[in-house]
Amino acid sequence: MAAYNNDSLCGNKALPLRKIVHMSGVAVPFIADIYGREYAALALAGATLVFLIMEAIKPAEKKRYLYGLLWRKGEKEVFALDPLFYILSFFVLLGLSYFVNEGICYASMVVLALGDGVAPLIGRLGRWRLPGSCKTVEGTTGGIILSSIVGFYFVGVLAVIGSVAGMVTECSISRHDNLFIPFAALVAMLLGKALF
């Protein structure tokens, strides 16, 4: 979610395994582009099934190691909404790709998967905290750079506009950012395409 500096003032810490799973979502736009949206939808359906199974077994898993690697403190006793919103955002973007520029939809997925995924990992090493936040300049910058580079495959230079918009949104939203990041990127790239 956020690029947290590793100190006691910052509540949630980045969970590396969770972030690896988060970043693996970058496969979805490539599957859609190379093999077709139907295969990407199947991959998302499979991810949804795995997520629901993990949620179902969560009460029995709480004494095992995996439990602490995937679920945040606030998600351990309740249904985890953020992963569900992540999958839902991918499904909506995949559906929108039939009506809106598909490259922009795919690049928006990249911003969510990689930009939001890498920010807390880099942010843990960061020294410059953004004002009034646990998020760091280094984490946000890393998210912009990585998602711009990968998103370039789908939309060229527009990926930079989407990455900046997505990561600025990530810095501004503390809850359920998986719903807001990709659509901020989408709107910014659509505006950028219209204006330039």
Salt bridges, closest charged atoms under 4 A:
ASP7 OD2 - ARG129 NH2 2.60
GLU55 OE1 - LYS58 NZ 3.02
GLU61 OE1 - ARG64 NH1 3.77
GLU75 OE1 - ARG18 NH1 2.63
GLU75 OE2 - ARG72 NH1 3.74
GLU77 OE1 - LYS62 NZ 3.41
ASP82 OD2 - ARG72 NH1 3.78
ASP82 OD1 - HIS176 ND1 3.00
GLU102 OE1 - ARG37 NH1 3.32
ASP116 OD2 - HIS22 NE2 3.20
